[in-house]
Amino acid sequence: MAAMSLALFTHPDMAAHDNGPGHAERPERLAAVLGALDDSGMVLDRRAAALAERADLERVHTAAFVDLIFASAPTQGLRSLDPDTAMSPGSLNAAMRAAGAVVDAVRCVAAGEIERAFCAVRPPGHHAEPDRAMGFCLFSNVAVGARAAQAAGLARIAVVDFDVHHGNGTQAAFEDDPSLYFASVHQSPLYPGTGEETERGVGNIANATVPPAAPRALWRQRFESLMDGVEAHKADLIIISAGFDAHARDPLAQQQLEAEDFAWATRAIAAVARRTSKGRIVSSLEGGYDLEALGRSALAHARALQEI
């Protein structure tokens, strides 16, 4: 299959975010993703992520919450925001770059400069709620990107989240706005304990759950059940919350996927995008905590994004 140009948005500042010794969300994650892409020989349009602006963040987050995150940034040591989430001296810049990467990418798509992008970012974002940091996440990167896309003229946005954990923050940001659509496949029961299939928002939320140790075929079936709703939304842009922690090697969940399953899911999303959004997709890295599995899976995902 022929390949299209794929833009890669990232920044070295994201390596400076530190959750503390032994934490699963560590700088080596980003190195594993970028190393796999570098070693693959893929031709990528590499771009340095800018810092998100406060106006970008405040389309999703309350001003009081943004103030809190800025005020919580330590000059030394670590500051805990919740039992799973901390800030180090490099964290604020990293989080601003992570959100900024998605904002940059959607604006380039809206301007017609690129068709697809992969944002290799950390910290992840899909657990951050409008007024709360949680689950390793400071800012809601994908939700911030969705609102930036709308501000740039792409009126209808769909987010597909295949991280093994439910994207409660994205759902909270979207659930009252029918111009936004959120579809998530995730393990249940599992952190954060949200994402039941009865949670429908204003008809714009679709959750598909899989039990621990689900067969790969069942995960694919549950994922596929979301695609009709995504297509019916007729989005101008599809954004992917690309978590790779449903991989069989991942230590934080109990799924059985391999890298090829993420490539398969990416192709399914791309097929919808070709029919509804002129092929436009922006993907943003979420979870994935086994370094080998993360690198292989992110590479498979990027290769699938590059297919025409």
C-alpha positions as CSV (number, residue, x, y, z in Angstrom):
1,M,0.0,0.0,0.0
2,A,1.3,3.5,-0.8
3,A,2.3,5.8,1.9
4,M,1.3,9.4,2.7
5,S,3.3,12.0,4.6
6,L,2.8,11.7,8.3
7,A,3.7,14.7,10.6
8,L,5.3,13.9,13.9
9,F,4.9,16.5,16.7
10,T,7.1,16.1,19.7
11,H,9.6,18.1,21.8
12,P,12.6,17.2,24.1
13,D,11.1,19.2,26.9
14,M,8.6,16.4,27.5
15,A,11.4,14.2,28.8
16,A,11.9,16.6,31.8
17,H,8.6,15.6,33.4
18,D,9.3,13.4,36.4
19,N,6.7,11.5,38.5
20,G,9.3,10.1,40.9
21,P,11.4,6.9,41.1
22,G,9.7,3.7,40.1
23,H,6.7,5.5,38.5
24,A,5.2,3.8,35.4
25,E,4.8,7.0,33.5
26,R,8.5,7.8,33.0
27,P,10.7,9.6,30.5
28,E,11.9,6.3,28.9
29,R,8.4,5.9,27.5
30,L,8.8,8.7,25.1
31,A,12.4,7.6,24.2
32,A,11.0,4.1,23.4
33,V,8.4,5.6,21.0
34,L,10.9,7.9,19.3
35,G,13.6,5.2,19.1
36,A,11.2,2.8,17.4
37,L,10.2,5.4,14.9
38,D,13.9,6.4,14.3
39,D,15.0,2.8,13.8
40,S,12.2,2.0,11.4
41,G,13.4,4.2,8.6
42,M,10.0,5.8,8.3
43,V,10.0,9.1,6.5
44,L,8.3,11.6,8.9
45,D,7.6,15.3,8.7
46,R,9.2,16.1,12.1
47,R,7.9,19.2,13.8
48,A,8.8,20.7,17.2
49,A,5.7,21.2,19.4
50,A,5.0,24.7,20.6
51,L,3.8,25.5,24.1
52,A,0.0,25.6,24.4
53,E,-1.3,29.1,25.3
54,R,-3.6,29.7,28.3
55,A,-6.4,30.5,25.9
56,D,-6.1,27.0,24.4
57,L,-6.2,25.4,27.8
58,E,-9.1,27.4,29.0
59,R,-11.3,26.2,26.2
60,V,-11.5,23.0,28.2
61,H,-10.1,23.7,31.7
62,T,-11.4,26.2,34.2
63,A,-9.2,29.3,34.7
64,A,-8.9,28.3,38.4
65,F,-7.6,24.9,37.5
66,V,-5.0,26.4,35.1
67,D,-3.9,28.8,37.8
68,L,-3.6,25.8,40.2
69,I,-1.3,23.8,37.8
70,F,0.9,26.9,37.2
71,A,1.1,27.5,40.9
72,S,1.8,23.9,41.7
73,A,4.9,23.7,39.5
74,P,7.9,23.2,41.9
75,T,11.3,24.7,41.5
76,Q,12.8,21.6,43.0
77,G,11.7,18.2,44.1
78,L,8.2,16.8,43.5
79,R,4.8,18.0,44.3
80,S,2.0,15.5,44.4
81,L,-1.4,16.4,42.8
82,D,-3.1,13.0,43.5
83,P,-1.8,9.6,44.5
84,D,-0.7,8.8,40.9
85,T,0.2,12.2,39.6
86,A,3.1,14.6,40.5
87,M,4.9,17.6,39.1
88,S,8.6,18.2,38.9
89,P,10.5,21.3,37.8
90,G,10.1,20.2,34.2
91,S,6.5,19.2,34.3
92,L,4.7,22.4,33.5
93,N,6.8,22.9,30.3
94,A,6.3,19.3,29.4
95,A,2.5,19.5,29.9
96,M,2.3,22.7,27.9
97,R,4.3,21.1,25.1
98,A,2.1,17.9,25.2
99,A,-1.1,20.0,24.8
100,G,0.6,22.3,22.4
101,A,1.6,19.4,20.1
102,V,-2.1,18.5,19.6
103,V,-3.1,22.1,19.1
104,D,-0.3,22.6,16.5
105,A,-1.3,19.4,14.7
106,V,-5.0,20.2,14.4
107,R,-4.3,23.8,13.3
108,C,-2.0,22.4,10.5
109,V,-4.7,20.0,9.5
110,A,-7.3,22.8,9.5
111,A,-5.0,24.9,7.3
112,G,-4.6,22.1,4.8
113,E,-0.8,21.8,5.4
114,I,-1.0,18.2,6.5
115,E,-3.6,15.4,6.5
116,R,-2.4,13.3,9.3
117,A,-0.2,13.6,12.4
118,F,1.1,11.6,15.3
119,C,1.8,13.5,18.5
120,A,4.4,11.7,20.6
121,V,3.8,13.4,23.9
122,R,4.0,13.0,27.7
123,P,2.4,13.5,30.1
124,P,-0.7,11.8,28.7
125,G,-4.0,13.7,28.9
126,H,-7.2,11.7,28.8
127,H,-7.8,11.4,32.5
128,A,-7.5,15.2,33.2
129,E,-10.9,16.7,33.8
130,P,-11.8,20.3,33.3
131,D,-11.0,21.1,37.0
132,R,-8.9,18.1,38.1
133,A,-5.5,16.5,37.3
134,M,-5.5,12.8,37.8
135,G,-4.2,9.5,36.4
136,F,-0.7,10.7,35.3
137,C,-2.5,13.5,33.4
138,L,-2.2,17.3,33.9
139,F,-4.0,18.8,30.9
140,S,-6.6,17.1,28.6
141,N,-4.4,17.1,25.5
142,V,-6.9,15.7,23.1
143,A,-9.9,17.7,24.4
144,V,-7.8,20.9,24.2
145,G,-6.9,19.9,20.6
146,A,-10.5,19.2,19.7
147,R,-11.6,22.7,20.8
148,A,-8.6,24.3,19.0
149,A,-9.7,22.4,15.9
150,Q,-13.2,23.9,16.2
151,A,-11.7,27.4,16.7
152,A,-9.8,26.8,13.5
153,G,-12.9,26.0,11.5
154,L,-13.4,22.2,11.9
155,A,-16.9,22.2,13.4
156,R,-17.5,18.5,14.2
157,I,-14.8,16.5,16.0
158,A,-14.8,12.8,16.9
159,V,-12.3,11.2,19.4
160,V,-11.6,7.5,19.4
161,D,-9.8,6.3,22.5
162,F,-8.4,2.8,22.5
163,D,-6.3,3.2,25.7
164,V,-7.0,0.3,28.1
165,H,-8.3,2.9,30.7
166,H,-11.4,4.9,30.1
167,G,-10.8,8.5,29.1
168,N,-12.9,10.1,31.8
169,G,-11.4,13.5,31.2
170,T,-12.3,13.6,27.5
171,Q,-15.8,12.4,28.3
172,A,-16.3,15.0,30.9
173,A,-15.2,17.7,28.5
174,F,-17.4,16.5,25.7
175,E,-20.6,15.0,27.3
176,D,-22.8,18.1,27.0
177,D,-21.8,19.2,23.4
178,P,-23.3,17.3,20.5
179,S,-20.7,18.8,18.1
180,L,-18.2,16.5,19.8
181,Y,-18.3,12.7,19.8
182,F,-16.3,10.4,22.1
183,A,-15.9,6.7,21.6
184,S,-13.9,4.6,23.9
185,V,-13.0,0.9,24.2
186,H,-11.5,0.0,27.6
187,Q,-11.1,-2.7,30.2
188,S,-13.7,-2.8,33.0
189,P,-13.3,-3.1,35.9
190,L,-10.2,-1.0,35.9
191,Y,-9.1,2.6,36.8
192,P,-10.7,5.1,36.9
193,G,-13.9,3.2,37.3
194,T,-15.9,5.2,34.8
195,G,-17.0,4.4,31.2
196,E,-20.1,2.2,31.6
197,E,-22.0,1.7,28.4
198,T,-25.0,3.5,30.0
199,E,-23.0,6.7,30.0
200,R,-24.3,8.4,26.8
201,G,-23.9,12.2,27.3
202,V,-26.3,13.9,25.0
203,G,-26.1,10.9,22.7
204,N,-22.5,11.7,21.8
205,I,-20.7,9.3,24.1
206,A,-20.2,5.6,23.3
207,N,-18.3,3.3,25.6
208,A,-17.5,-0.3,24.9
209,T,-16.1,-2.4,27.7
210,V,-14.0,-5.6,27.7
211,P,-13.4,-7.8,30.8
212,P,-9.9,-8.6,32.1
213,A,-8.1,-11.2,30.0
214,A,-10.5,-10.8,27.1
215,P,-9.5,-12.6,23.9
216,R,-8.1,-10.4,21.2
217,A,-11.1,-11.3,19.0
218,L,-13.5,-9.9,21.6
219,W,-11.6,-6.7,21.9
220,R,-11.7,-6.3,18.2
221,Q,-15.4,-7.0,18.2
222,R,-16.1,-4.4,20.9
223,F,-13.9,-1.8,19.1
224,E,-15.7,-2.4,15.8
225,S,-19.0,-1.8,17.5
226,L,-18.0,1.8,18.0
227,M,-17.3,2.6,14.3
228,D,-20.9,3.1,13.1
229,G,-21.4,5.8,15.7
230,V,-18.2,7.5,14.8
231,E,-19.1,7.5,11.1
232,A,-22.6,8.7,11.8
233,H,-21.1,11.8,13.6
234,K,-19.7,12.9,10.2
235,A,-16.7,14.5,11.8
236,D,-14.5,17.1,10.1
237,L,-11.6,15.6,12.0
238,I,-11.0,12.4,13.9
239,I,-8.6,12.5,16.9
240,I,-7.2,9.3,18.3
241,S,-6.3,8.9,22.0
242,A,-3.6,6.3,21.2
243,G,-2.9,4.3,24.4
244,F,-1.0,1.0,23.9
245,D,-1.6,-0.4,27.4
246,A,-4.0,-3.0,26.2
247,H,-0.9,-4.9,25.0
248,A,-0.4,-8.3,26.5
249,R,3.0,-7.2,28.0
250,D,1.6,-4.1,29.8
251,P,1.9,-4.2,33.6
252,L,-1.1,-2.0,34.4
253,A,-3.9,-4.0,32.8
254,Q,-4.9,-7.5,31.8
255,Q,-5.5,-7.5,28.0
256,Q,-4.0,-9.7,25.3
257,L,-3.4,-7.4,22.4
258,E,-0.3,-7.3,20.1
259,A,1.1,-4.5,18.0
260,E,-0.9,-5.7,15.0
261,D,-4.2,-5.2,16.8
262,F,-3.4,-1.5,17.2
263,A,-2.5,-1.3,13.5
264,W,-5.8,-3.0,12.6
265,A,-7.8,-0.5,14.8
266,T,-5.9,2.4,13.2
267,R,-6.9,1.2,9.7
268,A,-10.5,0.9,10.8
269,I,-10.5,4.5,12.0
270,A,-8.7,5.6,8.8
271,A,-11.4,3.9,6.7
272,V,-14.1,6.0,8.5
273,A,-11.9,9.1,8.2
274,R,-11.7,8.6,4.4
275,R,-15.5,8.5,4.2
276,T,-16.3,11.4,6.5
277,S,-13.4,13.7,7.3
278,K,-11.3,13.8,4.0
279,G,-8.9,11.3,5.7
280,R,-8.0,13.8,8.4
281,I,-6.6,12.2,11.6
282,V,-4.5,13.5,14.5
283,S,-3.3,10.9,17.0
284,S,-1.9,11.6,20.4
285,L,0.0,9.2,22.7
286,E,-1.7,8.2,25.9
287,G,-0.7,5.1,27.9
288,G,1.6,2.2,27.4
289,Y,4.0,1.2,30.1
290,D,6.0,-1.8,28.9
291,L,8.8,-0.1,26.9
292,E,9.3,-2.9,24.3
293,A,5.5,-3.3,23.7
294,L,5.1,0.5,23.6
295,G,7.7,1.0,20.9
296,R,6.5,-1.8,18.7
297,S,2.8,-0.8,19.1
298,A,3.4,2.9,18.4
299,L,5.4,2.0,15.3
300,A,2.6,-0.2,14.0
301,H,0.1,2.6,14.7
302,A,2.3,5.2,12.9
303,R,2.8,2.9,9.9
304,A,-1.0,2.4,9.6
305,L,-1.6,6.1,9.9
306,Q,0.8,6.6,6.9
307,E,-1.2,4.2,4.7
308,I,-3.3,5.8,2.0
